[in-house]
Amino acid sequence: MADQAFAHDLEVEPRVAEAMEIVRRNMLWSAGAGVIPVPLLELAAITAVEVKLIKELADHYGQPYGKDMAKGIALSLIGSLGSVTLGKMVALSSFRAIPVLGPVIAVAAVPGVAAAITYAVGKVCISHFESGGTLLNFNPRKMRDYFRAQYAESLKEAAASATGSRKGASEA
C-alpha cells in the first residue's frame, strides 16, 4: 500500500512541475499585458491571458475545456478579490492618462499585480485538477479563500524579491 502511494507521488510531481511551468509562462504573458499603454485595455488583455492559462492547464490535465466556462471561472476568481483591490487595479490602469509620471507608476505596478493574479488562478486550477476536478464541477465560491491567499502570497513574494534585488543593487 505504501509503495502505491510512493509511486503515485512520483507520478504527480512531474505533472505538477509541468503545470507550474505553464503558470510561470503565463505570468510573463500577463505581466506583458500589464504594460499595454491603453487604460483598461490591459485589464481585458490580462483576463484573456487568464482564460488562456485555464485552457492550457485543462489541456495539460486532459480535461474538457469551454471558453465560456474558463471566462466565468477567471472573472469570478478575480472578482473575489473585492471592490477595493479591483478599484486599485482600475486606478493603477487609469494612471496612464496622467502625463509623464502616470505611465511610469502604471508600468511599475500593473504588471506585478497581473502576474500575481495569474499565479493565483494557476494555483487554484492546479489544486482543483490535482484533486480530480474538472471545469464542469469547478466551484469558484469554494475556491475564493484559497485564491485570495495565493494572490496575497504572490504579492508578498514579489515585494520581497523587489526589496532583495534593490538591496543587492545598493550593496554592489
Secondary structure as GFF3:
##gff-version 3
##sequence-region A 1 172
A	DSSP	alpha_helix	2	33	.	.	.	ID=ss1
A	DSSP	alpha_helix	41	60	.	.	.	ID=ss2
A	DSSP	alpha_helix	67	79	.	.	.	ID=ss3
A	DSSP	alpha_helix	83	94	.	.	.	ID=ss4
A	DSSP	three_ten_helix	95	97	.	.	.	ID=ss5
A	DSSP	alpha_helix	101	130	.	.	.	ID=ss6
A	DSSP	alpha_helix	140	171	.	.	.	ID=ss7
###
